């Protein structure tokens, strides 16, 4: 029996709940499979990101389990020390 979804007729937007996710392996060259709505880390540390706008940011001292609402198209290996990074969409 399929799971009932009360919200199946609603459009997905940035203010709605997260509907999916994927593991991220930091890479200096490759873009992510899709732009994130947010990301989380399971091992605290720094994360170097390229935003959807093309700007590069070095986010220092991120805490595990916190939702970081950044529209990211790449997480760079150079400058990233956090582990267990998950992209949320």
N, C-alpha and C positions, 0 to 999 in steps of 0.2 A: 504494500500500500504506500503510495507516495506521501511525502510530508506536505502538509497544508501550509501555504504561505499567504498570510493576510495582506501582504503588501506587494503581491506579484504584479499588480496593475500600476504601481507607482514608478515614475522615472527615477533612475539612479542619478544622484547629484552629489555635490561636495558636502552638503549638509546632512545627507542621509547616512545610514549605517554602512560600514564597510562590508562588501559582499564577496571579497576574494583576497587572495594573497599568494606570494611566491617567495622562495628563498633567493637571496642575492649573494653572489660571490663577487667581491670587489674586483674591478678590472679597469685598468687605465685606458683601454682602447674600445671596449664594447659597450654599447648602450644597453639598457635594460630591455626586457621583452615588452614592457609598456611603462608609461609614465605613472608614477605612484600618486595616490592621494595622501599617503603618509607612509612612514616606516617605523620599525621598532628594532631594537638590538637586545639580544639575550646576554651578551657579555659587554660590560661597560667599556667605554673608550672614545676615541675620536673617530669621526667619519668625514671624509672629503667627498662632497657631492657636486654634481653639475645639475643645476636646476633646469626646468623646462625652458626658461628664458635664455639659457646658455651661460648664466653666471656660475662661477665656481665658488663654493663656500667651504671653509674648514670648520666643522662643528666640533668644538672641543668638549671633552668630559661628559659625553652622553651617558645617561643612566639606563640600566636594563629595565625593560618592562614599561617604558614610557612611550606613548604615541607621539611621534614627531610629524606634524602636518606640513610636510614639504612635498611639492610637485617635483620629483626627481626623475631625471632621465638616465643618469649614470652615477654609480658609486665607485670612486677611484680607489685602487689598491694603495697608491702612494698617499700617505697621510692617514690611512684608515687603520685603526688599531682595535676597534670594536669588533665583536664576533657575533655570529648568529643573527645576521641582518635579514629581516623579512620585509618585503615590499607589500603594502596594503592598497587595495583598489576597491 
